[in-house]
Amino acid sequence: MKIKGLVHFVYAIYLVSVLLGIQGPVHGRLLSLKKPDPENAAATARWLVSQNSWGVLNTISSELGGAPFGNVVSFSDGEPGKGRGIPYFYLTTLDPTARNARKDQRASLTISEHPIGTCGKTDPENPTCAKITLTGKLKLADKDSKETEFAKNALFSKHPEMKDWPKNHNFEFFKLDIENIFLIDWFGGPKPLTVDQYLHTRTTEYAFILGFLI
């Protein structure tokens, strides 16, 4: 009972810190978990996605004859402590990325550990500075569904200014339906990691709180 009470107390402190806007190096993201062991590929991958707030989203450009088109975009996989591993985006067809996805859903999202601030002076290309590329289909989230509500809460909690973006730009919620994962977090090449392993790795509230304590 004492441990459970401590957990609830720490979690309450965490919620207060979120409300007060206490953050790590990147706006809109709280450093809640320390970096996992490089041997734990699934945990590292989920950590990279949950702790980052932006990445490079690549689509197939019909306007450029099928050439790949990379664009810096904001994303979120959930509210703090509630990430599901699926990246959600708030996009408009006034931008090429959403237009491309409407014609060809193939896409990939590349994220680096470097913006989190845990690589120190290590070069971003160094294998010890983790990076991940999620490849799959960039799809519209189901409108008027629980998924859309989840996407909205996930994005607006991490990127508050999105709530005030122009309504006449017709922003919509998109998600990346992951089919393949490319992860490098140490020397020796990419780590083998299936989508199932990535999505179902243990990320309980207690693991979250313990990471916050450490």
CYANA upper distance limits for C-alpha pairs under 8 A (distance plus 0.5 A):
  1 MET  CA      5 GLY  CA      6.56
  2 LYS  CA      6 LEU  CA      6.66
  3 ILE  CA      7 VAL  CA      6.67
  4 LYS  CA      8 HIS  CA      6.78
  5 GLY  CA      9 PHE  CA      6.64
  6 LEU  CA     10 VAL  CA      6.61
  7 VAL  CA     11 TYR  CA      6.55
  7 VAL  CA    206 TYR  CA      8.09
  7 VAL  CA    209 ILE  CA      7.52
  8 HIS  CA     12 ALA  CA      6.61
  9 PHE  CA     13 ILE  CA      6.89
 10 VAL  CA     14 TYR  CA      6.75
 10 VAL  CA    209 ILE  CA      7.65
 10 VAL  CA    213 LEU  CA      8.34
 11 TYR  CA     15 LEU  CA      6.79
 11 TYR  CA    209 ILE  CA      7.05
 12 ALA  CA     16 VAL  CA      6.80
 13 ILE  CA     17 SER  CA      6.72
 14 TYR  CA     18 VAL  CA      6.82
 15 LEU  CA     19 LEU  CA      6.81
 16 VAL  CA     20 LEU  CA      6.65
 17 SER  CA     21 GLY  CA      6.61
 17 SER  CA     22 ILE  CA      5.75
 18 VAL  CA     22 ILE  CA      6.44
 18 VAL  CA     23 GLN  CA      8.17
 18 VAL  CA     30 LEU  CA      8.07
 22 ILE  CA     30 LEU  CA      7.60
 23 GLN  CA     27 HIS  CA      7.35
 23 GLN  CA     28 GLY  CA      7.37
 23 GLN  CA     29 ARG  CA      6.42
 23 GLN  CA     30 LEU  CA      5.08
 23 GLN  CA     31 LEU  CA      7.35
 24 GLY  CA     29 ARG  CA      6.83
 24 GLY  CA     30 LEU  CA      5.64
 24 GLY  CA     31 LEU  CA      5.74
 24 GLY  CA    116 ILE  CA      8.29
 25 PRO  CA     29 ARG  CA      8.46
 25 PRO  CA    115 PRO  CA      8.18
 25 PRO  CA    116 ILE  CA      6.84
 25 PRO  CA    117 GLY  CA      6.77
 26 VAL  CA     30 LEU  CA      8.43
 26 VAL  CA     52 ASN  CA      8.27
 26 VAL  CA     53 SER  CA      8.05
 26 VAL  CA    115 PRO  CA      7.40
 26 VAL  CA    116 ILE  CA      6.90
 27 HIS  CA     53 SER  CA      8.41
 28 GLY  CA     53 SER  CA      7.66
 28 GLY  CA    157 SER  CA      8.06
 28 GLY  CA    158 LYS  CA      5.12
 28 GLY  CA    159 HIS  CA      6.46
 28 GLY  CA    160 PRO  CA      8.35
 29 ARG  CA     51 GLN  CA      6.82
 29 ARG  CA     52 ASN  CA      7.52
 29 ARG  CA     53 SER  CA      7.21
 29 ARG  CA     80 PRO  CA      8.34
 29 ARG  CA    158 LYS  CA      6.81
 30 LEU  CA     51 GLN  CA      7.73
 30 LEU  CA     80 PRO  CA      7.96
 31 LEU  CA     51 GLN  CA      7.08
 31 LEU  CA    212 PHE  CA      8.41
 32 SER  CA     81 GLY  CA      8.45
 32 SER  CA    208 PHE  CA      7.53
 32 SER  CA    209 ILE  CA      8.33
 32 SER  CA    211 GLY  CA      6.86
 32 SER  CA    212 PHE  CA      5.27
 33 LEU  CA     47 TRP  CA      8.02
 33 LEU  CA    208 PHE  CA      6.96
 33 LEU  CA    211 GLY  CA      4.94
 33 LEU  CA    212 PHE  CA      5.94
 33 LEU  CA    214 ILE  CA      8.36
 34 LYS  CA    211 GLY  CA      6.48
 34 LYS  CA    212 PHE  CA      8.08
 34 LYS  CA    214 ILE  CA      7.76
 35 LYS  CA     44 THR  CA      7.43
 35 LYS  CA     47 TRP  CA      7.54
 35 LYS  CA    118 THR  CA      8.45
 36 PRO  CA     40 ASN  CA      7.23
 36 PRO  CA     43 ALA  CA      6.71
 36 PRO  CA     44 THR  CA      5.92
 36 PRO  CA     47 TRP  CA      7.97
 37 ASP  CA     44 THR  CA      7.73
 38 PRO  CA     44 THR  CA      7.21
 38 PRO  CA    185 ASP  CA      6.35
 38 PRO  CA    186 TRP  CA      6.92
 40 ASN  CA     44 THR  CA      6.69
 41 ALA  CA     45 ALA  CA      6.58
 41 ALA  CA    183 LEU  CA      8.11
 41 ALA  CA    185 ASP  CA      8.39
 41 ALA  CA    191 LYS  CA      6.98
 41 ALA  CA    192 PRO  CA      8.24
 41 ALA  CA    193 LEU  CA      7.21
 42 ALA  CA     46 ARG  CA      6.76
 42 ALA  CA    193 LEU  CA      7.25
 42 ALA  CA    197 GLN  CA      6.77
 42 ALA  CA    198 TYR  CA      5.41
 42 ALA  CA    201 THR  CA      6.63
 43 ALA  CA     47 TRP  CA      6.51
 43 ALA  CA    198 TYR  CA      8.08
 43 ALA  CA    201 THR  CA      7.12
 43 ALA  CA    202 ARG  CA      8.32
 44 THR  CA     48 LEU  CA      6.67
 44 THR  CA    185 ASP  CA      8.22
 45 ALA  CA     49 VAL  CA      6.95
 45 ALA  CA    132 ILE  CA      7.38
 45 ALA  CA    183 LEU  CA      7.51
 45 ALA  CA    198 TYR  CA      7.57
 46 ARG  CA     50 SER  CA      6.54
 46 ARG  CA     85 GLY  CA      6.44
 46 ARG  CA    198 TYR  CA      7.39
 47 TRP  CA     51 GLN  CA      6.37
 48 LEU  CA     52 ASN  CA      6.59
 48 LEU  CA    111 ILE  CA      7.75
 48 LEU  CA    112 SER  CA      7.83
 48 LEU  CA    113 GLU  CA      6.81
 48 LEU  CA    130 ALA  CA      8.40
 48 LEU  CA    131 LYS  CA      8.17
 48 LEU  CA    132 ILE  CA      8.12
 49 VAL  CA     53 SER  CA      8.44
 49 VAL  CA     76 SER  CA      8.33
 49 VAL  CA     77 ASP  CA      7.55
 49 VAL  CA     85 GLY  CA      7.09
 49 VAL  CA     87 PRO  CA      8.13
 49 VAL  CA    111 ILE  CA      7.85
 50 SER  CA     76 SER  CA      7.67
 50 SER  CA     77 ASP  CA      6.73
 50 SER  CA     78 GLY  CA      8.09
 50 SER  CA     83 GLY  CA      6.65
 50 SER  CA     85 GLY  CA      7.59
 51 GLN  CA    116 ILE  CA      7.34
 52 ASN  CA     76 SER  CA      8.40
 52 ASN  CA    111 ILE  CA      8.00
 52 ASN  CA    113 GLU  CA      8.25
 52 ASN  CA    115 PRO  CA      7.82
 52 ASN  CA    116 ILE  CA      6.93
 53 SER  CA     74 SER  CA      6.26
 53 SER  CA     75 PHE  CA      6.09
 53 SER  CA     76 SER  CA      6.68
 53 SER  CA    158 LYS  CA      7.68
 54 TRP  CA     72 VAL  CA      7.49
 54 TRP  CA     73 VAL  CA      6.06
 54 TRP  CA     74 SER  CA      4.68
 54 TRP  CA     75 PHE  CA      6.03
 54 TRP  CA    111 ILE  CA      7.88
 55 GLY  CA     72 VAL  CA      6.20
 55 GLY  CA     73 VAL  CA      6.25
 55 GLY  CA     74 SER  CA      7.11
 55 GLY  CA     75 PHE  CA      8.03
 55 GLY  CA    109 LEU  CA      6.99
 55 GLY  CA    110 THR  CA      6.18
 55 GLY  CA    111 ILE  CA      5.43
 55 GLY  CA    112 SER  CA      8.04
 56 VAL  CA     70 GLY  CA      6.46
 56 VAL  CA     71 ASN  CA      5.80
 56 VAL  CA     72 VAL  CA      5.03
 56 VAL  CA     73 VAL  CA      6.63
 56 VAL  CA    109 LEU  CA      6.14
 56 VAL  CA    110 THR  CA      5.73
 56 VAL  CA    111 ILE  CA      7.28
 57 LEU  CA     70 GLY  CA      6.02
 57 LEU  CA     71 ASN  CA      5.78
 57 LEU  CA     72 VAL  CA      6.77
 57 LEU  CA     73 VAL  CA      6.89
 57 LEU  CA     97 THR  CA      8.30
 57 LEU  CA    107 ALA  CA      7.56
 57 LEU  CA    108 SER  CA      6.28
 57 LEU  CA    109 LEU  CA      4.96
 57 LEU  CA    110 THR  CA      7.04
 58 ASN  CA     68 PRO  CA      6.94
 58 ASN  CA     69 PHE  CA      5.84
 58 ASN  CA     70 GLY  CA      4.70
 58 ASN  CA     71 ASN  CA      6.81
 58 ASN  CA     97 THR  CA      8.17
 58 ASN  CA    107 ALA  CA      5.89
 58 ASN  CA    108 SER  CA      5.63
 58 ASN  CA    109 LEU  CA      6.72
 59 THR  CA     68 PRO  CA      6.25
 59 THR  CA     69 PHE  CA      5.81
 59 THR  CA     70 GLY  CA      7.07
 59 THR  CA     97 THR  CA      6.83
 59 THR  CA    100 ASN  CA      6.77
 59 THR  CA    101 ALA  CA      7.19
 59 THR  CA    104 ASP  CA      8.34
 59 THR  CA    105 GLN  CA      8.09
 59 THR  CA    106 ARG  CA      6.81
 59 THR  CA    107 ALA  CA      5.14
 59 THR  CA    108 SER  CA      7.36
 60 ILE  CA     66 GLY  CA      5.98
 60 ILE  CA     67 ALA  CA      6.42
 60 ILE  CA     68 PRO  CA      5.31
 60 ILE  CA     69 PHE  CA      6.58
 60 ILE  CA    100 ASN  CA      6.62
 60 ILE  CA    101 ALA  CA      8.12
 60 ILE  CA    104 ASP  CA      7.04
 60 ILE  CA    106 ARG  CA      7.27
 60 ILE  CA    107 ALA  CA      7.57
 61 SER  CA     65 GLY  CA      6.96
 61 SER  CA     66 GLY  CA      5.38
 61 SER  CA     67 ALA  CA      5.98
 61 SER  CA     68 PRO  CA      6.44
 61 SER  CA     69 PHE  CA      6.41
 61 SER  CA     96 PRO  CA      8.23
 61 SER  CA    100 ASN  CA      6.05
 62 SER  CA     66 GLY  CA      5.47
 62 SER  CA     67 ALA  CA      7.96
 62 SER  CA    100 ASN  CA      7.17
 62 SER  CA    103 LYS  CA      8.31
 69 PHE  CA     97 THR  CA      8.20
 71 ASN  CA     97 THR  CA      7.54
 73 VAL  CA     89 PHE  CA      8.17
 74 SER  CA     89 PHE  CA      7.10
 74 SER  CA     90 TYR  CA      8.26
 74 SER  CA    159 HIS  CA      8.31
 75 PHE  CA     87 PRO  CA      6.50
 75 PHE  CA     88 TYR  CA      5.94
 75 PHE  CA     89 PHE  CA      5.43
 75 PHE  CA     90 TYR  CA      8.03
 75 PHE  CA    155 LEU  CA      7.00
 76 SER  CA     87 PRO  CA      5.93
 76 SER  CA     88 TYR  CA      5.91
 76 SER  CA     89 PHE  CA      7.48
 76 SER  CA    151 ALA  CA      8.37
 76 SER  CA    154 ALA  CA      6.22
 76 SER  CA    155 LEU  CA      5.81
 76 SER  CA    158 LYS  CA      7.34
 77 ASP  CA     83 GLY  CA      5.47
 77 ASP  CA     84 ARG  CA      6.23
 77 ASP  CA     85 GLY  CA      5.86
 77 ASP  CA     86 ILE  CA      5.66
 77 ASP  CA     87 PRO  CA      5.07
 77 ASP  CA     88 TYR  CA      6.44
 77 ASP  CA    151 ALA  CA      8.34
 77 ASP  CA    154 ALA  CA      6.86
 77 ASP  CA    155 LEU  CA      8.38
 78 GLY  CA     82 LYS  CA      5.87
 78 GLY  CA     83 GLY  CA      4.52
 78 GLY  CA     84 ARG  CA      6.72
 78 GLY  CA     85 GLY  CA      8.34
 78 GLY  CA    150 PHE  CA      7.76
 78 GLY  CA    151 ALA  CA      7.70
 78 GLY  CA    153 ASN  CA      7.86
 78 GLY  CA    154 ALA  CA      4.67
 78 GLY  CA    155 LEU  CA      7.73
 79 GLU  CA     83 GLY  CA      6.64
 79 GLU  CA    153 ASN  CA      7.13
 79 GLU  CA    154 ALA  CA      5.12
 79 GLU  CA    155 LEU  CA      8.17
 79 GLU  CA    157 SER  CA      6.68
 79 GLU  CA    158 LYS  CA      7.63
 81 GLY  CA    205 GLU  CA      7.40
 81 GLY  CA    208 PHE  CA      6.92
 84 ARG  CA    199 LEU  CA      7.56
 85 GLY  CA    198 TYR  CA      8.09
 85 GLY  CA    199 LEU  CA      6.62
 86 ILE  CA    175 LYS  CA      7.48
 86 ILE  CA    176 LEU  CA      7.02
 86 ILE  CA    177 ASP  CA      7.75
 86 ILE  CA    178 ILE  CA      7.98
 87 PRO  CA    175 LYS  CA      6.26
 87 PRO  CA    176 LEU  CA      6.28
 88 TYR  CA    151 ALA  CA      6.48
 88 TYR  CA    154 ALA  CA      8.29
 88 TYR  CA    155 LEU  CA      7.67
 88 TYR  CA    173 PHE  CA      7.35
 88 TYR  CA    174 PHE  CA      6.12
 88 TYR  CA    175 LYS  CA      4.88
 88 TYR  CA    176 LEU  CA      7.19
 89 PHE  CA    151 ALA  CA      8.29
 89 PHE  CA    155 LEU  CA      7.73
 89 PHE  CA    173 PHE  CA      6.14
 89 PHE  CA    174 PHE  CA      5.49
 89 PHE  CA    175 LYS  CA      6.57
 90 TYR  CA    155 LEU  CA      8.03
 90 TYR  CA    162 MET  CA      8.48
 90 TYR  CA    171 PHE  CA      6.54
 90 TYR  CA    172 GLU  CA      6.00
 90 TYR  CA    173 PHE  CA      5.28
 90 TYR  CA    174 PHE  CA      6.78
 91 LEU  CA     95 ASP  CA      8.02
 91 LEU  CA     97 THR  CA      8.30
 91 LEU  CA     98 ALA  CA      6.54
 91 LEU  CA    171 PHE  CA      5.60
 91 LEU  CA    172 GLU  CA      5.93
 91 LEU  CA    173 PHE  CA      6.99
 91 LEU  CA    174 PHE  CA      7.48
 92 THR  CA     98 ALA  CA      6.42
 92 THR  CA     99 ARG  CA      8.46
 92 THR  CA    169 HIS  CA      6.85
 92 THR  CA    170 ASN  CA      6.43
 92 THR  CA    171 PHE  CA      4.91
 92 THR  CA    172 GLU  CA      6.74
 93 THR  CA     97 THR  CA      7.85
 93 THR  CA     98 ALA  CA      5.40
 93 THR  CA     99 ARG  CA      5.46
 93 THR  CA    170 ASN  CA      8.24
 93 THR  CA    171 PHE  CA      8.15
 94 LEU  CA     98 ALA  CA      8.27
 94 LEU  CA     99 ARG  CA      8.04
 94 LEU  CA    169 HIS  CA      7.59
 95 ASP  CA     99 ARG  CA      7.23
 96 PRO  CA    100 ASN  CA      6.40
 97 THR  CA    101 ALA  CA      6.81
 98 ALA  CA    102 ARG  CA      6.81
 99 ARG  CA    103 LYS  CA      7.30
100 ASN  CA    104 ASP  CA      6.44
100 ASN  CA    105 GLN  CA      7.92
101 ALA  CA    105 GLN  CA      5.02
101 ALA  CA    106 ARG  CA      7.60
101 ALA  CA    107 ALA  CA      8.17
101 ALA  CA    138 LEU  CA      6.50
101 ALA  CA    139 LYS  CA      7.65
105 GLN  CA    136 GLY  CA      8.41
105 GLN  CA    137 LYS  CA      5.30
105 GLN  CA    138 LEU  CA      5.45
105 GLN  CA    139 LYS  CA      7.00
106 ARG  CA    135 THR  CA      8.24
106 ARG  CA    136 GLY  CA      6.38
106 ARG  CA    137 LYS  CA      5.23
106 ARG  CA    138 LEU  CA      6.84
107 ALA  CA    135 THR  CA      6.39
107 ALA  CA    136 GLY  CA      6.09
107 ALA  CA    137 LYS  CA      6.10
107 ALA  CA    138 LEU  CA      6.36
107 ALA  CA    176 LEU  CA      8.24
108 SER  CA    133 THR  CA      6.93
108 SER  CA    134 LEU  CA      5.86
108 SER  CA    135 THR  CA      4.63
108 SER  CA    136 GLY  CA      6.66
108 SER  CA    137 LYS  CA      8.39
108 SER  CA    176 LEU  CA      8.47
109 LEU  CA    133 THR  CA      5.93
109 LEU  CA    134 LEU  CA      5.66
109 LEU  CA    135 THR  CA      7.01
110 THR  CA    131 LYS  CA      7.81
110 THR  CA    132 ILE  CA      6.18
110 THR  CA    133 THR  CA      4.77
110 THR  CA    134 LEU  CA      7.01
111 ILE  CA    131 LYS  CA      6.17
111 ILE  CA    132 ILE  CA      5.88
111 ILE  CA    133 THR  CA      6.94
112 SER  CA    124 PRO  CA      7.83
112 SER  CA    129 CYS  CA      8.00
112 SER  CA    130 ALA  CA      6.64
112 SER  CA    131 LYS  CA      4.84
112 SER  CA    132 ILE  CA      7.06
113 GLU  CA    117 GLY  CA      7.75
113 GLU  CA    118 THR  CA      7.40
113 GLU  CA    119 CYS  CA      7.28
113 GLU  CA    124 PRO  CA      8.26
113 GLU  CA    129 CYS  CA      6.38
113 GLU  CA    130 ALA  CA      5.69
113 GLU  CA    131 LYS  CA      6.41
114 HIS  CA    118 THR  CA      7.07
114 HIS  CA    119 CYS  CA      6.00
114 HIS  CA    120 GLY  CA      8.41
114 HIS  CA    124 PRO  CA      6.43
114 HIS  CA    129 CYS  CA      7.07
114 HIS  CA    130 ALA  CA      8.28
119 CYS  CA    123 ASP  CA      8.31
119 CYS  CA    124 PRO  CA      8.19
119 CYS  CA    128 THR  CA      8.37
119 CYS  CA    129 CYS  CA      6.02
122 THR  CA    126 ASN  CA      7.20
122 THR  CA    129 CYS  CA      7.37
123 ASP  CA    129 CYS  CA      7.84
124 PRO  CA    129 CYS  CA      6.32
125 GLU  CA    129 CYS  CA      7.47
127 PRO  CA    131 LYS  CA      8.49
127 PRO  CA    184 ILE  CA      6.65
127 PRO  CA    185 ASP  CA      6.18
127 PRO  CA    186 TRP  CA      5.36
127 PRO  CA    187 PHE  CA      6.03
128 THR  CA    184 ILE  CA      8.34
128 THR  CA    185 ASP  CA      5.80
128 THR  CA    186 TRP  CA      5.05
128 THR  CA    187 PHE  CA      7.28
129 CYS  CA    185 ASP  CA      6.75
129 CYS  CA    186 TRP  CA      8.04
130 ALA  CA    183 LEU  CA      7.95
130 ALA  CA    184 ILE  CA      6.05
130 ALA  CA    185 ASP  CA      4.56
130 ALA  CA    186 TRP  CA      7.61
131 LYS  CA    183 LEU  CA      6.49
131 LYS  CA    184 ILE  CA      6.04
131 LYS  CA    185 ASP  CA      6.99
132 ILE  CA    181 ILE  CA      7.67
132 ILE  CA    182 PHE  CA      6.06
132 ILE  CA    183 LEU  CA      4.97
132 ILE  CA    184 ILE  CA      6.98
133 THR  CA    181 ILE  CA      6.46
133 THR  CA    182 PHE  CA      5.56
133 THR  CA    183 LEU  CA      7.07
134 LEU  CA    178 ILE  CA      6.71
134 LEU  CA    179 GLU  CA      8.05
134 LEU  CA    180 ASN  CA      6.51
134 LEU  CA    181 ILE  CA      5.39
134 LEU  CA    182 PHE  CA      7.02
135 THR  CA    176 LEU  CA      8.42
135 THR  CA    178 ILE  CA      6.20
135 THR  CA    179 GLU  CA      6.29
135 THR  CA    180 ASN  CA      5.60
135 THR  CA    181 ILE  CA      6.85
136 GLY  CA    176 LEU  CA      6.80
136 GLY  CA    177 ASP  CA      5.90
136 GLY  CA    178 ILE  CA      4.97
136 GLY  CA    179 GLU  CA      5.15
136 GLY  CA    180 ASN  CA      7.00
137 LYS  CA    176 LEU  CA      6.10
137 LYS  CA    177 ASP  CA      5.54
137 LYS  CA    178 ILE  CA      7.20
137 LYS  CA    179 GLU  CA      8.15
138 LEU  CA    174 PHE  CA      7.16
138 LEU  CA    175 LYS  CA      6.26
138 LEU  CA    176 LEU  CA      5.07
138 LEU  CA    177 ASP  CA      6.78
139 LYS  CA    174 PHE  CA      5.93
139 LYS  CA    175 LYS  CA      5.95
139 LYS  CA    176 LEU  CA      6.82
139 LYS  CA    177 ASP  CA      7.55
140 LEU  CA    172 GLU  CA      7.86
140 LEU  CA    173 PHE  CA      6.51
140 LEU  CA    174 PHE  CA      4.77
140 LEU  CA    175 LYS  CA      6.74
141 ALA  CA    147 GLU  CA      7.17
141 ALA  CA    148 THR  CA      6.44
141 ALA  CA    151 ALA  CA      8.46
141 ALA  CA    173 PHE  CA      6.14
141 ALA  CA    174 PHE  CA      5.61
141 ALA  CA    175 LYS  CA      6.48
142 ASP  CA    147 GLU  CA      6.95
142 ASP  CA    148 THR  CA      6.64
143 LYS  CA    147 GLU  CA      8.41
143 LYS  CA    148 THR  CA      6.41
144 ASP  CA    148 THR  CA      6.90
144 ASP  CA    149 GLU  CA      8.30
145 SER  CA    149 GLU  CA      7.11
146 LYS  CA    150 PHE  CA      6.61
147 GLU  CA    151 ALA  CA      6.61
148 THR  CA    152 LYS  CA      6.56
148 THR  CA    173 PHE  CA      7.38
149 GLU  CA    153 ASN  CA      6.70
150 PHE  CA    154 ALA  CA      6.45
151 ALA  CA    155 LEU  CA      6.52
151 ALA  CA    173 PHE  CA      7.27
152 LYS  CA    156 PHE  CA      6.37
152 LYS  CA    173 PHE  CA      7.97
153 ASN  CA    157 SER  CA      6.30
154 ALA  CA    158 LYS  CA      7.08
155 LEU  CA    159 HIS  CA      6.18
155 LEU  CA    160 PRO  CA      8.19
155 LEU  CA    162 MET  CA      8.28
156 PHE  CA    160 PRO  CA      5.28
156 PHE  CA    161 GLU  CA      7.90
156 PHE  CA    162 MET  CA      6.64
156 PHE  CA    163 LYS  CA      6.95
161 GLU  CA    165 TRP  CA      7.42
166 PRO  CA    170 ASN  CA      8.23
167 LYS  CA    171 PHE  CA      7.65
178 ILE  CA    195 VAL  CA      7.45
179 GLU  CA    195 VAL  CA      7.06
180 ASN  CA    194 THR  CA      7.63
180 ASN  CA    195 VAL  CA      6.95
181 ILE  CA    193 LEU  CA      7.00
181 ILE  CA    194 THR  CA      7.34
181 ILE  CA    195 VAL  CA      7.29
182 PHE  CA    190 PRO  CA      6.83
182 PHE  CA    191 LYS  CA      7.80
182 PHE  CA    192 PRO  CA      8.43
182 PHE  CA    193 LEU  CA      8.21
183 LEU  CA    190 PRO  CA      5.77
183 LEU  CA    191 LYS  CA      6.13
183 LEU  CA    192 PRO  CA      8.30
183 LEU  CA    193 LEU  CA      8.24
184 ILE  CA    189 GLY  CA      6.90
184 ILE  CA    190 PRO  CA      5.19
184 ILE  CA    191 LYS  CA      6.60
185 ASP  CA    190 PRO  CA      8.19
185 ASP  CA    191 LYS  CA      8.23
193 LEU  CA    197 GLN  CA      6.96
193 LEU  CA    198 TYR  CA      7.32
194 THR  CA    198 TYR  CA      6.75
195 VAL  CA    199 LEU  CA      6.60
196 ASP  CA    200 HIS  CA      6.45
197 GLN  CA    201 THR  CA      6.29
203 THR  CA    207 ALA  CA      6.67
203 THR  CA    208 PHE  CA      7.40
204 THR  CA    208 PHE  CA      6.83
205 GLU  CA    209 ILE  CA      6.70
206 TYR  CA    210 LEU  CA      6.56
207 ALA  CA    211 GLY  CA      6.60
208 PHE  CA    212 PHE  CA      6.79
209 ILE  CA    213 LEU  CA      6.74
210 LEU  CA    214 ILE  CA      6.80
